[in-house]
Amino acid sequence: MESKLNNATDNPGEGHPQWHPQVYQPEADTMLLLEAAMHEVHPGETVLEIGTGSGYIARHIATVTRCYATDINPHACKSARIQRVEVIRTDLASGLCHQFDVVLFNPPYLPTAPGERIDDWLEHALDGGEDGRDSIRRFADILSDIIAPHGRALLLISDLTGIDEVRQIFSRQGFLTFIVAQTVVEGERLIVLRIIHDLCGMSAGMRA
């Protein structure tokens, strides 16, 4: 476990061009999601990372199995392509007609009032709306379309976003959630949720 993670989380800047100032750089939340993902994915599976940013996570997942990525930020797409990540510029997973075994997402989760918005590309990686859950709700709405029946998603969230509230969003969409990784950084609790279809609930609904 430890050696696998150590191989994955080398120095983010080592051997790579300077990060673009409008692209979210690998931080503690990036590393936590990568750690969880490296223990989740298996060779032969198809993986999608939504909002890849620098491409740091997708690049490491691609050493294990086929990994695709998306980002709405053109500078992020360019950064990811430099690292040979298979990236598509789109909003979340718009236009993708495929179900993946694993979907990864480190969403913009910072609560942001209208007056606090800067309106630049980097803000797409940070601005979670007034309660921090805007992108998470949109992700929950499309998740059943992009993960296979026995697929799973890993979602990075913060206690700033409201962990219980986020879990309720997915519960209402027919998903089960489990905390699979967590850490505290400067007083902020970061967690990774593993999200799967509630297959028992779906079967009961069909029988009824």
Disulfide bonds with the S-S distance in Angstrom:
none
